Amino acid sequence: MKTTRILLALILGLSLFTTTANANARQGQKFYMKKLSGKCRKDGIDNGGIFAKLHTRHQWDKLKEKGKLQEEWSSICPHGAKKIAKMKRKDVKNLFDFVWKFAKDGEEPSCN
């Protein structure tokens, strides 16, 4: 009985953790759609999936390590540079989670 309760609690806890991990990428996608989508279209980036697939996960990680994410995003989407420069820390983290998740070697977005 006690083992079953512990196992159920563990499963519930792990499922909540996965939902939280996906929430950041989802929030990053929402940020892209709301703040950058229209601006990036002017630069030939038709949707967030294309934006994310410009680099591999490893390349996005390297840019993050070097502190160059916003600089790279601005070079990809010059019309959105002002919005990118004013991003809050949580928005940078969420947009990074989004581009990392849907990178060239990442998952295929179901909806752009």
N, C-alpha and C positions, 0 to 999 in steps of 0.2 A: 504494500500500500504506500509506504513512505517513498520507496524507490519510484513508483509510478508518478507520484506528485512531483518529485524532483525532476524526473524526465520531462513531464509536461511543462513545468516552469522553465526548464532549459530550452525546450522547443519554442515556447512563447517568447522568451527573451531573444533568441536568435532570429526569429521572424521579425520582431520589432527592430532589431539592429539592421537587417537587410532593407527594410522599408526606409529607415533613416538614411542609409547609405545611398539609396536611389533618389531620395528626396533632394539631395544637393544637385545632382545632375538634372533633375526635373526643374528645380528652381533656376539653374543656369540656362536651361532651354527657354523658360518663361522670360528671363531677363533678355536673352537674345531676341526673342520674338517681339517683346514690348519695346525695347530700347534700340536695338541694332538692325533688325530685319529690314526696315525701309531704307535706312542709311546704306547698308551693305549691298542692297540691290543696285544702287547707283554705281557701285564698284564691281559689278558682275557676279556677286555672290548671291545666288538665287534663294538659298535657304540655309538653315543652321547645319544641316548635314554636310553640305559642301564646305561651309566654314570650318567645321571640325575635322574633315577629312584632308585638310591641307597638310597635316603632319601625322606622324605615327605617335603612338602613346609614349614611346621613348623620347621622341623629339619634344613633345609637350612637356614631359618631365624635366628635360634639360633646360628648357626655357623657364620653367618655374623655379628650378634650382638657381639659375642665374638672375632671377628677378626681372626677366624680360618679357613676361606674358603680355602686359598691357602694350608694350612697345611693338610686339609682334602683331597683336590684334589690330593696332592702329595702322600698321603697314599693310595688313590684309584688307582693312576696311577704313581707308582714309576719311571717308565722309562721316564715319562714326567716331573719329578720334576724340572729339570733345566729350562725348558720352563715356568713352572708354577711360579717359583721363580722370573723370569725376567719379569713377566706380568706387563703391564702398568695399571694404575688405571682404565682407561676406559675399558680395556679388562677384568679386574676382575669384574667390574660392569656388563658388557655385558654377561660374562660367568655365573655370578650369575643369571641374568635375564633368561638365557637359562635353567639352571638347575631348577630354581624355576618354570618356566612355564611348564616344562615337568617332574616334580617330580613324585614320586610314586602316589600321589593323585592329580596330575595335568592333563594337556591335553595329548592326545596321539599324538606323532609326526607323521606327514604324510610321512616324508621321513627322513631316518637316513643318 
